[in-house]
Amino acid sequence: MKSIFICYPKCSTCQKARKFLEEKGIEFEERHIVEQNPKQDELKRWIAQSGLPIKRFFNTSGLKYKALQLKDKLPNMTETEQIELLATDGMLVKRPLLITQDRILVGFKPAEWETLA
């Protein structure tokens, strides 16, 4: 399975992650996070597979997150409601995401991504 790199092309962090993958010779299929927003079933699967808390999948520094005041609202929402919300808008989702056969990487942390190469 080829890795899926989910990103927002104008995001500088996503650009750094893409460059990292290219330099390491890691093959990937790129997916635009806004044009092809992650679906609920994908998000459920990725959250479960990653072992990370659902909050890690939210773009907490994003304008939309702040405009919707999600910092205050998320604690009162169920996991299902949070996943439904994430699936409505790619700009709410932390990026980049790298989906490999056995791992889900959320955000670009070079030390974490080094383990791929």
Phi and psi restraints in degrees (range 20) as a CNS / XPLOR table:
assign (resid 1 and name C) (resid 2 and name N)
       (resid 2 and name CA) (resid 2 and name C) 1.0 -75.8 20.0 2
assign (resid 2 and name N) (resid 2 and name CA)
       (resid 2 and name C) (resid 3 and name N) 1.0 141.8 20.0 2
assign (resid 2 and name C) (resid 3 and name N)
       (resid 3 and name CA) (resid 3 and name C) 1.0 -65.7 20.0 2
assign (resid 3 and name N) (resid 3 and name CA)
       (resid 3 and name C) (resid 4 and name N) 1.0 150.2 20.0 2
assign (resid 3 and name C) (resid 4 and name N)
       (resid 4 and name CA) (resid 4 and name C) 1.0 -109.7 20.0 2
assign (resid 4 and name N) (resid 4 and name CA)
       (resid 4 and name C) (resid 5 and name N) 1.0 123.8 20.0 2
assign (resid 4 and name C) (resid 5 and name N)
       (resid 5 and name CA) (resid 5 and name C) 1.0 -106.6 20.0 2
assign (resid 5 and name N) (resid 5 and name CA)
       (resid 5 and name C) (resid 6 and name N) 1.0 109.7 20.0 2
assign (resid 5 and name C) (resid 6 and name N)
       (resid 6 and name CA) (resid 6 and name C) 1.0 -102.9 20.0 2
assign (resid 6 and name N) (resid 6 and name CA)
       (resid 6 and name C) (resid 7 and name N) 1.0 119.9 20.0 2
assign (resid 6 and name C) (resid 7 and name N)
       (resid 7 and name CA) (resid 7 and name C) 1.0 -148.0 20.0 2
assign (resid 7 and name N) (resid 7 and name CA)
       (resid 7 and name C) (resid 8 and name N) 1.0 172.4 20.0 2
assign (resid 7 and name C) (resid 8 and name N)
       (resid 8 and name CA) (resid 8 and name C) 1.0 -114.8 20.0 2
assign (resid 8 and name N) (resid 8 and name CA)
       (resid 8 and name C) (resid 9 and name N) 1.0 109.0 20.0 2
assign (resid 8 and name C) (resid 9 and name N)
       (resid 9 and name CA) (resid 9 and name C) 1.0 -52.8 20.0 2
assign (resid 9 and name N) (resid 9 and name CA)
       (resid 9 and name C) (resid 10 and name N) 1.0 -29.0 20.0 2
assign (resid 9 and name C) (resid 10 and name N)
       (resid 10 and name CA) (resid 10 and name C) 1.0 -82.0 20.0 2
assign (resid 10 and name N) (resid 10 and name CA)
       (resid 10 and name C) (resid 11 and name N) 1.0 -9.4 20.0 2
assign (resid 10 and name C) (resid 11 and name N)
       (resid 11 and name CA) (resid 11 and name C) 1.0 -76.3 20.0 2
assign (resid 11 and name N) (resid 11 and name CA)
       (resid 11 and name C) (resid 12 and name N) 1.0 126.1 20.0 2
assign (resid 11 and name C) (resid 12 and name N)
       (resid 12 and name CA) (resid 12 and name C) 1.0 -65.7 20.0 2
assign (resid 12 and name N) (resid 12 and name CA)
       (resid 12 and name C) (resid 13 and name N) 1.0 -34.2 20.0 2
assign (resid 12 and name C) (resid 13 and name N)
       (resid 13 and name CA) (resid 13 and name C) 1.0 -66.3 20.0 2
assign (resid 13 and name N) (resid 13 and name CA)
       (resid 13 and name C) (resid 14 and name N) 1.0 -39.9 20.0 2
assign (resid 13 and name C) (resid 14 and name N)
       (resid 14 and name CA) (resid 14 and name C) 1.0 -64.6 20.0 2
assign (resid 14 and name N) (resid 14 and name CA)
       (resid 14 and name C) (resid 15 and name N) 1.0 -38.0 20.0 2
assign (resid 14 and name C) (resid 15 and name N)
       (resid 15 and name CA) (resid 15 and name C) 1.0 -63.9 20.0 2
assign (resid 15 and name N) (resid 15 and name CA)
       (resid 15 and name C) (resid 16 and name N) 1.0 -40.4 20.0 2
assign (resid 15 and name C) (resid 16 and name N)
       (resid 16 and name CA) (resid 16 and name C) 1.0 -64.1 20.0 2
assign (resid 16 and name N) (resid 16 and name CA)
       (resid 16 and name C) (resid 17 and name N) 1.0 -41.8 20.0 2
assign (resid 16 and name C) (resid 17 and name N)
       (resid 17 and name CA) (resid 17 and name C) 1.0 -65.0 20.0 2
assign (resid 17 and name N) (resid 17 and name CA)
       (resid 17 and name C) (resid 18 and name N) 1.0 -42.0 20.0 2
assign (resid 17 and name C) (resid 18 and name N)
       (resid 18 and name CA) (resid 18 and name C) 1.0 -61.8 20.0 2
assign (resid 18 and name N) (resid 18 and name CA)
       (resid 18 and name C) (resid 19 and name N) 1.0 -44.2 20.0 2
assign (resid 18 and name C) (resid 19 and name N)
       (resid 19 and name CA) (resid 19 and name C) 1.0 -61.1 20.0 2
assign (resid 19 and name N) (resid 19 and name CA)
       (resid 19 and name C) (resid 20 and name N) 1.0 -42.1 20.0 2
assign (resid 19 and name C) (resid 20 and name N)
       (resid 20 and name CA) (resid 20 and name C) 1.0 -58.1 20.0 2
assign (resid 20 and name N) (resid 20 and name CA)
       (resid 20 and name C) (resid 21 and name N) 1.0 -50.0 20.0 2
assign (resid 20 and name C) (resid 21 and name N)
       (resid 21 and name CA) (resid 21 and name C) 1.0 -60.4 20.0 2
assign (resid 21 and name N) (resid 21 and name CA)
       (resid 21 and name C) (resid 22 and name N) 1.0 -43.6 20.0 2
assign (resid 21 and name C) (resid 22 and name N)
       (resid 22 and name CA) (resid 22 and name C) 1.0 -64.3 20.0 2
assign (resid 22 and name N) (resid 22 and name CA)
       (resid 22 and name C) (resid 23 and name N) 1.0 -44.0 20.0 2
assign (resid 22 and name C) (resid 23 and name N)
       (resid 23 and name CA) (resid 23 and name C) 1.0 -64.8 20.0 2
assign (resid 23 and name N) (resid 23 and name CA)
       (resid 23 and name C) (resid 24 and name N) 1.0 -31.7 20.0 2
assign (resid 23 and name C) (resid 24 and name N)
       (resid 24 and name CA) (resid 24 and name C) 1.0 -85.6 20.0 2
assign (resid 24 and name N) (resid 24 and name CA)
       (resid 24 and name C) (resid 25 and name N) 1.0 -3.9 20.0 2
assign (resid 24 and name C) (resid 25 and name N)
       (resid 25 and name CA) (resid 25 and name C) 1.0 70.2 20.0 2
assign (resid 25 and name N) (resid 25 and name CA)
       (resid 25 and name C) (resid 26 and name N) 1.0 27.2 20.0 2
assign (resid 25 and name C) (resid 26 and name N)
       (resid 26 and name CA) (resid 26 and name C) 1.0 -88.3 20.0 2
assign (resid 26 and name N) (resid 26 and name CA)
       (resid 26 and name C) (resid 27 and name N) 1.0 121.1 20.0 2
assign (resid 26 and name C) (resid 27 and name N)
       (resid 27 and name CA) (resid 27 and name C) 1.0 -76.0 20.0 2
assign (resid 27 and name N) (resid 27 and name CA)
       (resid 27 and name C) (resid 28 and name N) 1.0 140.8 20.0 2
assign (resid 27 and name C) (resid 28 and name N)
       (resid 28 and name CA) (resid 28 and name C) 1.0 -153.5 20.0 2
assign (resid 28 and name N) (resid 28 and name CA)
       (resid 28 and name C) (resid 29 and name N) 1.0 157.9 20.0 2
assign (resid 28 and name C) (resid 29 and name N)
       (resid 29 and name CA) (resid 29 and name C) 1.0 -106.1 20.0 2
assign (resid 29 and name N) (resid 29 and name CA)
       (resid 29 and name C) (resid 30 and name N) 1.0 126.0 20.0 2
assign (resid 29 and name C) (resid 30 and name N)
       (resid 30 and name CA) (resid 30 and name C) 1.0 -91.4 20.0 2
assign (resid 30 and name N) (resid 30 and name CA)
       (resid 30 and name C) (resid 31 and name N) 1.0 139.8 20.0 2
assign (resid 30 and name C) (resid 31 and name N)
       (resid 31 and name CA) (resid 31 and name C) 1.0 -134.0 20.0 2
assign (resid 31 and name N) (resid 31 and name CA)
       (resid 31 and name C) (resid 32 and name N) 1.0 127.1 20.0 2
assign (resid 31 and name C) (resid 32 and name N)
       (resid 32 and name CA) (resid 32 and name C) 1.0 -75.5 20.0 2
assign (resid 32 and name N) (resid 32 and name CA)
       (resid 32 and name C) (resid 33 and name N) 1.0 120.7 20.0 2
assign (resid 32 and name C) (resid 33 and name N)
       (resid 33 and name CA) (resid 33 and name C) 1.0 -65.6 20.0 2
assign (resid 33 and name N) (resid 33 and name CA)
       (resid 33 and name C) (resid 34 and name N) 1.0 -24.5 20.0 2
assign (resid 33 and name C) (resid 34 and name N)
       (resid 34 and name CA) (resid 34 and name C) 1.0 -90.0 20.0 2
assign (resid 34 and name N) (resid 34 and name CA)
       (resid 34 and name C) (resid 35 and name N) 1.0 -43.5 20.0 2
assign (resid 34 and name C) (resid 35 and name N)
       (resid 35 and name CA) (resid 35 and name C) 1.0 -70.6 20.0 2
assign (resid 35 and name N) (resid 35 and name CA)
       (resid 35 and name C) (resid 36 and name N) 1.0 -31.1 20.0 2
assign (resid 35 and name C) (resid 36 and name N)
       (resid 36 and name CA) (resid 36 and name C) 1.0 -129.8 20.0 2
assign (resid 36 and name N) (resid 36 and name CA)
       (resid 36 and name C) (resid 37 and name N) 1.0 70.1 20.0 2
assign (resid 36 and name C) (resid 37 and name N)
       (resid 37 and name CA) (resid 37 and name C) 1.0 -58.9 20.0 2
assign (resid 37 and name N) (resid 37 and name CA)
       (resid 37 and name C) (resid 38 and name N) 1.0 137.9 20.0 2
assign (resid 37 and name C) (resid 38 and name N)
       (resid 38 and name CA) (resid 38 and name C) 1.0 -55.2 20.0 2
assign (resid 38 and name N) (resid 38 and name CA)
       (resid 38 and name C) (resid 39 and name N) 1.0 137.7 20.0 2
assign (resid 38 and name C) (resid 39 and name N)
       (resid 39 and name CA) (resid 39 and name C) 1.0 -87.2 20.0 2
assign (resid 39 and name N) (resid 39 and name CA)
       (resid 39 and name C) (resid 40 and name N) 1.0 162.9 20.0 2
assign (resid 39 and name C) (resid 40 and name N)
       (resid 40 and name CA) (resid 40 and name C) 1.0 -55.9 20.0 2
assign (resid 40 and name N) (resid 40 and name CA)
       (resid 40 and name C) (resid 41 and name N) 1.0 -45.1 20.0 2
assign (resid 40 and name C) (resid 41 and name N)
       (resid 41 and name CA) (resid 41 and name C) 1.0 -65.9 20.0 2
assign (resid 41 and name N) (resid 41 and name CA)
       (resid 41 and name C) (resid 42 and name N) 1.0 -35.7 20.0 2
assign (resid 41 and name C) (resid 42 and name N)
       (resid 42 and name CA) (resid 42 and name C) 1.0 -65.0 20.0 2
assign (resid 42 and name N) (resid 42 and name CA)
       (resid 42 and name C) (resid 43 and name N) 1.0 -47.8 20.0 2
assign (resid 42 and name C) (resid 43 and name N)
       (resid 43 and name CA) (resid 43 and name C) 1.0 -59.9 20.0 2
assign (resid 43 and name N) (resid 43 and name CA)
       (resid 43 and name C) (resid 44 and name N) 1.0 -44.3 20.0 2
assign (resid 43 and name C) (resid 44 and name N)
       (resid 44 and name CA) (resid 44 and name C) 1.0 -58.0 20.0 2
assign (resid 44 and name N) (resid 44 and name CA)
       (resid 44 and name C) (resid 45 and name N) 1.0 -46.6 20.0 2
assign (resid 44 and name C) (resid 45 and name N)
       (resid 45 and name CA) (resid 45 and name C) 1.0 -64.0 20.0 2
assign (resid 45 and name N) (resid 45 and name CA)
       (resid 45 and name C) (resid 46 and name N) 1.0 -45.8 20.0 2
assign (resid 45 and name C) (resid 46 and name N)
       (resid 46 and name CA) (resid 46 and name C) 1.0 -66.1 20.0 2
assign (resid 46 and name N) (resid 46 and name CA)
       (resid 46 and name C) (resid 47 and name N) 1.0 -40.8 20.0 2
assign (resid 46 and name C) (resid 47 and name N)
       (resid 47 and name CA) (resid 47 and name C) 1.0 -62.6 20.0 2
assign (resid 47 and name N) (resid 47 and name CA)
       (resid 47 and name C) (resid 48 and name N) 1.0 -45.9 20.0 2
assign (resid 47 and name C) (resid 48 and name N)
       (resid 48 and name CA) (resid 48 and name C) 1.0 -63.6 20.0 2
assign (resid 48 and name N) (resid 48 and name CA)
       (resid 48 and name C) (resid 49 and name N) 1.0 -45.0 20.0 2
assign (resid 48 and name C) (resid 49 and name N)
       (resid 49 and name CA) (resid 49 and name C) 1.0 -67.0 20.0 2
assign (resid 49 and name N) (resid 49 and name CA)
       (resid 49 and name C) (resid 50 and name N) 1.0 -35.0 20.0 2
assign (resid 49 and name C) (resid 50 and name N)
       (resid 50 and name CA) (resid 50 and name C) 1.0 -73.2 20.0 2
assign (resid 50 and name N) (resid 50 and name CA)
       (resid 50 and name C) (resid 51 and name N) 1.0 -30.2 20.0 2
assign (resid 50 and name C) (resid 51 and name N)
       (resid 51 and name CA) (resid 51 and name C) 1.0 75.6 20.0 2
assign (resid 51 and name N) (resid 51 and name CA)
       (resid 51 and name C) (resid 52 and name N) 1.0 6.6 20.0 2
assign (resid 51 and name C) (resid 52 and name N)
       (resid 52 and name CA) (resid 52 and name C) 1.0 -90.2 20.0 2
assign (resid 52 and name N) (resid 52 and name CA)
       (resid 52 and name C) (resid 53 and name N) 1.0 154.3 20.0 2
assign (resid 52 and name C) (resid 53 and name N)
       (resid 53 and name CA) (resid 53 and name C) 1.0 -67.7 20.0 2
assign (resid 53 and name N) (resid 53 and name CA)
       (resid 53 and name C) (resid 54 and name N) 1.0 149.7 20.0 2
assign (resid 53 and name C) (resid 54 and name N)
       (resid 54 and name CA) (resid 54 and name C) 1.0 -57.8 20.0 2
assign (resid 54 and name N) (resid 54 and name CA)
       (resid 54 and name C) (resid 55 and name N) 1.0 -31.2 20.0 2
assign (resid 54 and name C) (resid 55 and name N)
       (resid 55 and name CA) (resid 55 and name C) 1.0 -56.9 20.0 2
assign (resid 55 and name N) (resid 55 and name CA)
       (resid 55 and name C) (resid 56 and name N) 1.0 -30.6 20.0 2
assign (resid 55 and name C) (resid 56 and name N)
       (resid 56 and name CA) (resid 56 and name C) 1.0 -65.4 20.0 2
assign (resid 56 and name N) (resid 56 and name CA)
       (resid 56 and name C) (resid 57 and name N) 1.0 -17.4 20.0 2
assign (resid 56 and name C) (resid 57 and name N)
       (resid 57 and name CA) (resid 57 and name C) 1.0 -88.7 20.0 2
assign (resid 57 and name N) (resid 57 and name CA)
       (resid 57 and name C) (resid 58 and name N) 1.0 -4.8 20.0 2
assign (resid 57 and name C) (resid 58 and name N)
       (resid 58 and name CA) (resid 58 and name C) 1.0 -92.1 20.0 2
assign (resid 58 and name N) (resid 58 and name CA)
       (resid 58 and name C) (resid 59 and name N) 1.0 138.5 20.0 2
assign (resid 58 and name C) (resid 59 and name N)
       (resid 59 and name CA) (resid 59 and name C) 1.0 -82.1 20.0 2
assign (resid 59 and name N) (resid 59 and name CA)
       (resid 59 and name C) (resid 60 and name N) 1.0 82.0 20.0 2
assign (resid 59 and name C) (resid 60 and name N)
       (resid 60 and name CA) (resid 60 and name C) 1.0 -67.7 20.0 2
assign (resid 60 and name N) (resid 60 and name CA)
       (resid 60 and name C) (resid 61 and name N) 1.0 -15.1 20.0 2
assign (resid 60 and name C) (resid 61 and name N)
       (resid 61 and name CA) (resid 61 and name C) 1.0 -98.3 20.0 2
assign (resid 61 and name N) (resid 61 and name CA)
       (resid 61 and name C) (resid 62 and name N) 1.0 2.1 20.0 2
assign (resid 61 and name C) (resid 62 and name N)
       (resid 62 and name CA) (resid 62 and name C) 1.0 -77.8 20.0 2
assign (resid 62 and name N) (resid 62 and name CA)
       (resid 62 and name C) (resid 63 and name N) 1.0 153.3 20.0 2
assign (resid 62 and name C) (resid 63 and name N)
       (resid 63 and name CA) (resid 63 and name C) 1.0 -63.1 20.0 2
assign (resid 63 and name N) (resid 63 and name CA)
       (resid 63 and name C) (resid 64 and name N) 1.0 -41.1 20.0 2
assign (resid 63 and name C) (resid 64 and name N)
       (resid 64 and name CA) (resid 64 and name C) 1.0 -64.5 20.0 2
assign (resid 64 and name N) (resid 64 and name CA)
       (resid 64 and name C) (resid 65 and name N) 1.0 -42.3 20.0 2
assign (resid 64 and name C) (resid 65 and name N)
       (resid 65 and name CA) (resid 65 and name C) 1.0 -57.4 20.0 2
assign (resid 65 and name N) (resid 65 and name CA)
       (resid 65 and name C) (resid 66 and name N) 1.0 -44.8 20.0 2
assign (resid 65 and name C) (resid 66 and name N)
       (resid 66 and name CA) (resid 66 and name C) 1.0 -71.4 20.0 2
assign (resid 66 and name N) (resid 66 and name CA)
       (resid 66 and name C) (resid 67 and name N) 1.0 -41.5 20.0 2
assign (resid 66 and name C) (resid 67 and name N)
       (resid 67 and name CA) (resid 67 and name C) 1.0 -62.2 20.0 2
assign (resid 67 and name N) (resid 67 and name CA)
       (resid 67 and name C) (resid 68 and name N) 1.0 -36.1 20.0 2
assign (resid 67 and name C) (resid 68 and name N)
       (resid 68 and name CA) (resid 68 and name C) 1.0 -84.8 20.0 2
assign (resid 68 and name N) (resid 68 and name CA)
       (resid 68 and name C) (resid 69 and name N) 1.0 -0.1 20.0 2
assign (resid 68 and name C) (resid 69 and name N)
       (resid 69 and name CA) (resid 69 and name C) 1.0 52.6 20.0 2
assign (resid 69 and name N) (resid 69 and name CA)
       (resid 69 and name C) (resid 70 and name N) 1.0 45.5 20.0 2
assign (resid 69 and name C) (resid 70 and name N)
       (resid 70 and name CA) (resid 70 and name C) 1.0 -70.4 20.0 2
assign (resid 70 and name N) (resid 70 and name CA)
       (resid 70 and name C) (resid 71 and name N) 1.0 -22.4 20.0 2
assign (resid 70 and name C) (resid 71 and name N)
       (resid 71 and name CA) (resid 71 and name C) 1.0 -55.8 20.0 2
assign (resid 71 and name N) (resid 71 and name CA)
       (resid 71 and name C) (resid 72 and name N) 1.0 -39.0 20.0 2
assign (resid 71 and name C) (resid 72 and name N)
       (resid 72 and name CA) (resid 72 and name C) 1.0 -86.2 20.0 2
assign (resid 72 and name N) (resid 72 and name CA)
       (resid 72 and name C) (resid 73 and name N) 1.0 -29.0 20.0 2
assign (resid 72 and name C) (resid 73 and name N)
       (resid 73 and name CA) (resid 73 and name C) 1.0 -85.9 20.0 2
assign (resid 73 and name N) (resid 73 and name CA)
       (resid 73 and name C) (resid 74 and name N) 1.0 -35.2 20.0 2
assign (resid 73 and name C) (resid 74 and name N)
       (resid 74 and name CA) (resid 74 and name C) 1.0 -56.6 20.0 2
assign (resid 74 and name N) (resid 74 and name CA)
       (resid 74 and name C) (resid 75 and name N) 1.0 -41.6 20.0 2
assign (resid 74 and name C) (resid 75 and name N)
       (resid 75 and name CA) (resid 75 and name C) 1.0 -59.4 20.0 2
assign (resid 75 and name N) (resid 75 and name CA)
       (resid 75 and name C) (resid 76 and name N) 1.0 -23.1 20.0 2
assign (resid 75 and name C) (resid 76 and name N)
       (resid 76 and name CA) (resid 76 and name C) 1.0 -97.5 20.0 2
assign (resid 76 and name N) (resid 76 and name CA)
       (resid 76 and name C) (resid 77 and name N) 1.0 4.1 20.0 2
assign (resid 76 and name C) (resid 77 and name N)
       (resid 77 and name CA) (resid 77 and name C) 1.0 -102.8 20.0 2
assign (resid 77 and name N) (resid 77 and name CA)
       (resid 77 and name C) (resid 78 and name N) 1.0 148.4 20.0 2
assign (resid 77 and name C) (resid 78 and name N)
       (resid 78 and name CA) (resid 78 and name C) 1.0 -75.2 20.0 2
assign (resid 78 and name N) (resid 78 and name CA)
       (resid 78 and name C) (resid 79 and name N) 1.0 165.4 20.0 2
assign (resid 78 and name C) (resid 79 and name N)
       (resid 79 and name CA) (resid 79 and name C) 1.0 -61.3 20.0 2
assign (resid 79 and name N) (resid 79 and name CA)
       (resid 79 and name C) (resid 80 and name N) 1.0 -39.3 20.0 2
assign (resid 79 and name C) (resid 80 and name N)
       (resid 80 and name CA) (resid 80 and name C) 1.0 -61.6 20.0 2
assign (resid 80 and name N) (resid 80 and name CA)
       (resid 80 and name C) (resid 81 and name N) 1.0 -43.9 20.0 2
assign (resid 80 and name C) (resid 81 and name N)
       (resid 81 and name CA) (resid 81 and name C) 1.0 -63.8 20.0 2
assign (resid 81 and name N) (resid 81 and name CA)
       (resid 81 and name C) (resid 82 and name N) 1.0 -39.3 20.0 2
assign (resid 81 and name C) (resid 82 and name N)
       (resid 82 and name CA) (resid 82 and name C) 1.0 -65.3 20.0 2
assign (resid 82 and name N) (resid 82 and name CA)
       (resid 82 and name C) (resid 83 and name N) 1.0 -42.3 20.0 2
assign (resid 82 and name C) (resid 83 and name N)
       (resid 83 and name CA) (resid 83 and name C) 1.0 -65.2 20.0 2
assign (resid 83 and name N) (resid 83 and name CA)
       (resid 83 and name C) (resid 84 and name N) 1.0 -42.0 20.0 2
assign (resid 83 and name C) (resid 84 and name N)
       (resid 84 and name CA) (resid 84 and name C) 1.0 -58.9 20.0 2
assign (resid 84 and name N) (resid 84 and name CA)
       (resid 84 and name C) (resid 85 and name N) 1.0 -42.1 20.0 2
assign (resid 84 and name C) (resid 85 and name N)
       (resid 85 and name CA) (resid 85 and name C) 1.0 -65.1 20.0 2
assign (resid 85 and name N) (resid 85 and name CA)
       (resid 85 and name C) (resid 86 and name N) 1.0 -47.0 20.0 2
assign (resid 85 and name C) (resid 86 and name N)
       (resid 86 and name CA) (resid 86 and name C) 1.0 -56.8 20.0 2
assign (resid 86 and name N) (resid 86 and name CA)
       (resid 86 and name C) (resid 87 and name N) 1.0 -37.0 20.0 2
assign (resid 86 and name C) (resid 87 and name N)
       (resid 87 and name CA) (resid 87 and name C) 1.0 -74.0 20.0 2
assign (resid 87 and name N) (resid 87 and name CA)
       (resid 87 and name C) (resid 88 and name N) 1.0 -8.9 20.0 2
assign (resid 87 and name C) (resid 88 and name N)
       (resid 88 and name CA) (resid 88 and name C) 1.0 -84.5 20.0 2
assign (resid 88 and name N) (resid 88 and name CA)
       (resid 88 and name C) (resid 89 and name N) 1.0 -23.1 20.0 2
assign (resid 88 and name C) (resid 89 and name N)
       (resid 89 and name CA) (resid 89 and name C) 1.0 -156.7 20.0 2
assign (resid 89 and name N) (resid 89 and name CA)
       (resid 89 and name C) (resid 90 and name N) 1.0 118.7 20.0 2
assign (resid 89 and name C) (resid 90 and name N)
       (resid 90 and name CA) (resid 90 and name C) 1.0 -59.9 20.0 2
assign (resid 90 and name N) (resid 90 and name CA)
       (resid 90 and name C) (resid 91 and name N) 1.0 -24.1 20.0 2
assign (resid 90 and name C) (resid 91 and name N)
       (resid 91 and name CA) (resid 91 and name C) 1.0 -73.1 20.0 2
assign (resid 91 and name N) (resid 91 and name CA)
       (resid 91 and name C) (resid 92 and name N) 1.0 -10.8 20.0 2
assign (resid 91 and name C) (resid 92 and name N)
       (resid 92 and name CA) (resid 92 and name C) 1.0 -85.3 20.0 2
assign (resid 92 and name N) (resid 92 and name CA)
       (resid 92 and name C) (resid 93 and name N) 1.0 -16.1 20.0 2
assign (resid 92 and name C) (resid 93 and name N)
       (resid 93 and name CA) (resid 93 and name C) 1.0 -89.7 20.0 2
assign (resid 93 and name N) (resid 93 and name CA)
       (resid 93 and name C) (resid 94 and name N) 1.0 133.4 20.0 2
assign (resid 93 and name C) (resid 94 and name N)
       (resid 94 and name CA) (resid 94 and name C) 1.0 -59.4 20.0 2
assign (resid 94 and name N) (resid 94 and name CA)
       (resid 94 and name C) (resid 95 and name N) 1.0 137.0 20.0 2
assign (resid 94 and name C) (resid 95 and name N)
       (resid 95 and name CA) (resid 95 and name C) 1.0 -134.8 20.0 2
assign (resid 95 and name N) (resid 95 and name CA)
       (resid 95 and name C) (resid 96 and name N) 1.0 158.3 20.0 2
assign (resid 95 and name C) (resid 96 and name N)
       (resid 96 and name CA) (resid 96 and name C) 1.0 -76.2 20.0 2
assign (resid 96 and name N) (resid 96 and name CA)
       (resid 96 and name C) (resid 97 and name N) 1.0 164.4 20.0 2
assign (resid 96 and name C) (resid 97 and name N)
       (resid 97 and name CA) (resid 97 and name C) 1.0 -115.6 20.0 2
assign (resid 97 and name N) (resid 97 and name CA)
       (resid 97 and name C) (resid 98 and name N) 1.0 137.6 20.0 2
assign (resid 97 and name C) (resid 98 and name N)
       (resid 98 and name CA) (resid 98 and name C) 1.0 -123.4 20.0 2
assign (resid 98 and name N) (resid 98 and name CA)
       (resid 98 and name C) (resid 99 and name N) 1.0 118.7 20.0 2
assign (resid 98 and name C) (resid 99 and name N)
       (resid 99 and name CA) (resid 99 and name C) 1.0 -106.5 20.0 2
assign (resid 99 and name N) (resid 99 and name CA)
       (resid 99 and name C) (resid 100 and name N) 1.0 112.6 20.0 2
assign (resid 99 and name C) (resid 100 and name N)
       (resid 100 and name CA) (resid 100 and name C) 1.0 -110.0 20.0 2
assign (resid 100 and name N) (resid 100 and name CA)
       (resid 100 and name C) (resid 101 and name N) 1.0 -179.8 20.0 2
assign (resid 100 and name C) (resid 101 and name N)
       (resid 101 and name CA) (resid 101 and name C) 1.0 -60.2 20.0 2
assign (resid 101 and name N) (resid 101 and name CA)
       (resid 101 and name C) (resid 102 and name N) 1.0 -35.4 20.0 2
assign (resid 101 and name C) (resid 102 and name N)
       (resid 102 and name CA) (resid 102 and name C) 1.0 -126.5 20.0 2
assign (resid 102 and name N) (resid 102 and name CA)
       (resid 102 and name C) (resid 103 and name N) 1.0 6.3 20.0 2
assign (resid 102 and name C) (resid 103 and name N)
       (resid 103 and name CA) (resid 103 and name C) 1.0 -144.1 20.0 2
assign (resid 103 and name N) (resid 103 and name CA)
       (resid 103 and name C) (resid 104 and name N) 1.0 154.8 20.0 2
assign (resid 103 and name C) (resid 104 and name N)
       (resid 104 and name CA) (resid 104 and name C) 1.0 -125.8 20.0 2
assign (resid 104 and name N) (resid 104 and name CA)
       (resid 104 and name C) (resid 105 and name N) 1.0 118.7 20.0 2
assign (resid 104 and name C) (resid 105 and name N)
       (resid 105 and name CA) (resid 105 and name C) 1.0 -108.3 20.0 2
assign (resid 105 and name N) (resid 105 and name CA)
       (resid 105 and name C) (resid 106 and name N) 1.0 129.5 20.0 2
assign (resid 105 and name C) (resid 106 and name N)
       (resid 106 and name CA) (resid 106 and name C) 1.0 -115.9 20.0 2
assign (resid 106 and name N) (resid 106 and name CA)
       (resid 106 and name C) (resid 107 and name N) 1.0 120.6 20.0 2
assign (resid 106 and name C) (resid 107 and name N)
       (resid 107 and name CA) (resid 107 and name C) 1.0 78.3 20.0 2
assign (resid 107 and name N) (resid 107 and name CA)
       (resid 107 and name C) (resid 108 and name N) 1.0 164.1 20.0 2
assign (resid 107 and name C) (resid 108 and name N)
       (resid 108 and name CA) (resid 108 and name C) 1.0 -106.7 20.0 2
assign (resid 108 and name N) (resid 108 and name CA)
       (resid 108 and name C) (resid 109 and name N) 1.0 107.0 20.0 2
assign (resid 108 and name C) (resid 109 and name N)
       (resid 109 and name CA) (resid 109 and name C) 1.0 -119.7 20.0 2
assign (resid 109 and name N) (resid 109 and name CA)
       (resid 109 and name C) (resid 110 and name N) 1.0 104.3 20.0 2
assign (resid 109 and name C) (resid 110 and name N)
       (resid 110 and name CA) (resid 110 and name C) 1.0 -48.4 20.0 2
assign (resid 110 and name N) (resid 110 and name CA)
       (resid 110 and name C) (resid 111 and name N) 1.0 -41.7 20.0 2
assign (resid 110 and name C) (resid 111 and name N)
       (resid 111 and name CA) (resid 111 and name C) 1.0 -62.3 20.0 2
assign (resid 111 and name N) (resid 111 and name CA)
       (resid 111 and name C) (resid 112 and name N) 1.0 -37.7 20.0 2
assign (resid 111 and name C) (resid 112 and name N)
       (resid 112 and name CA) (resid 112 and name C) 1.0 -70.4 20.0 2
assign (resid 112 and name N) (resid 112 and name CA)
       (resid 112 and name C) (resid 113 and name N) 1.0 -41.0 20.0 2
assign (resid 112 and name C) (resid 113 and name N)
       (resid 113 and name CA) (resid 113 and name C) 1.0 -73.1 20.0 2
assign (resid 113 and name N) (resid 113 and name CA)
       (resid 113 and name C) (resid 114 and name N) 1.0 -24.0 20.0 2
assign (resid 113 and name C) (resid 114 and name N)
       (resid 114 and name CA) (resid 114 and name C) 1.0 -56.6 20.0 2
assign (resid 114 and name N) (resid 114 and name CA)
       (resid 114 and name C) (resid 115 and name N) 1.0 -30.7 20.0 2
assign (resid 114 and name C) (resid 115 and name N)
       (resid 115 and name CA) (resid 115 and name C) 1.0 -68.1 20.0 2
assign (resid 115 and name N) (resid 115 and name CA)
       (resid 115 and name C) (resid 116 and name N) 1.0 -10.4 20.0 2
assign (resid 115 and name C) (resid 116 and name N)
       (resid 116 and name CA) (resid 116 and name C) 1.0 -77.6 20.0 2
assign (resid 116 and name N) (resid 116 and name CA)
       (resid 116 and name C) (resid 117 and name N) 1.0 -34.1 20.0 2
